[in-house]
Amino acid sequence: FGSRVGRLYNSFYNFIKLWEIASIVSNMTSVTFESVGMTCEGCAGAITRILTKLEGVEEVKCDVEKKEVAVKYDKSKVTAKDMHEKMKKWASAANKELGECPEEA
């Protein structure tokens, strides 16, 4: 009887873990910010540091030449608007341009 309960518990535990993983994956999305006034790798590093401090931001890729910032994030924890607000503070302090906030995916 004990081993059946153990197997049932393990099956239930595995089901819950798979459910958690599925919900995390389903909340992952990406956004690309355009016209980000980065002029060097220092700017790109600053943007990366600022955005990765936000809970839910998984990955940040900056393209200085194209002036784009691509972000992979968990939409249940952070929004494009949240990230844009952080970049707006950076842009103001660094006297850089920043395009409009893209629509949520």
C-alpha positions in Angstrom: 0.0 0.0 0.0 2.8 2.4 0.9 4.5 2.1 -2.5 1.3 2.8 -4.3 0.8 6.0 -2.2 4.4 7.0 -2.9 3.9 6.5 -6.7 0.7 8.4 -6.6 2.4 11.2 -4.7 5.3 11.3 -7.2 2.8 11.4 -10.1 0.9 14.2 -8.5 4.1 16.1 -7.7 5.4 15.7 -11.4 2.0 16.9 -12.7 2.2 20.0 -10.5 5.8 20.7 -11.7 4.7 20.3 -15.3 1.8 22.6 -14.7 4.1 25.3 -13.3 6.5 25.0 -16.2 3.7 25.2 -18.7 2.3 28.4 -17.1 5.8 30.0 -17.0 6.3 29.2 -20.7 2.8 30.4 -21.7 3.6 33.8 -20.0 6.9 34.3 -21.8 6.8 36.9 -24.6 9.1 39.3 -26.2 9.1 43.0 -27.2 11.5 45.1 -29.3 12.0 48.8 -28.4 13.0 50.9 -31.3 14.8 54.3 -31.5 16.7 53.7 -28.3 19.4 56.4 -28.3 22.3 54.1 -27.6 25.6 55.4 -29.1 28.0 52.8 -27.6 28.4 49.5 -25.8 28.4 51.5 -22.5 24.8 52.6 -23.3 23.9 49.0 -24.2 25.4 47.8 -20.9 23.5 50.4 -18.9 20.2 49.4 -20.6 20.9 45.7 -20.0 21.6 46.3 -16.3 18.5 48.5 -15.9 16.2 46.0 -17.5 17.6 42.8 -16.0 16.9 44.2 -12.5 13.2 44.0 -13.2 11.6 40.8 -12.0 10.4 38.8 -15.0 13.0 40.0 -17.5 14.6 36.9 -18.9 16.9 38.2 -21.6 18.0 41.6 -23.1 19.7 42.0 -26.4 20.9 45.4 -27.5 21.8 46.4 -31.0 23.6 49.7 -30.9 23.8 50.0 -34.7 20.1 49.5 -35.2 19.2 51.3 -31.9 17.0 48.4 -30.9 16.5 46.6 -27.6 14.9 43.2 -27.7 13.6 41.8 -24.4 12.3 38.3 -23.5 10.1 38.5 -20.4 7.3 37.0 -18.3 4.2 39.1 -19.0 2.7 38.1 -15.7 5.5 39.9 -13.8 6.5 42.9 -15.9 5.1 44.9 -18.8 6.6 46.6 -21.8 5.4 49.9 -20.2 7.3 49.1 -17.0 10.5 48.5 -19.1 9.9 51.6 -21.2 9.5 53.8 -18.0 12.9 52.5 -16.8 14.5 53.3 -20.1 12.8 56.7 -20.2 14.6 57.6 -16.9 17.9 56.4 -18.4 17.3 58.4 -21.6 16.5 61.6 -19.7 19.6 61.2 -17.4 21.9 60.4 -20.3 20.3 63.0 -22.6 19.4 60.3 -25.1 16.4 59.7 -27.3 13.8 57.0 -26.8 11.0 56.0 -29.2 7.4 55.2 -28.2 6.5 52.2 -26.1 5.5 49.3 -28.3 2.1 47.6 -27.8 1.9 44.6 -25.5 2.1 41.3 -27.2 
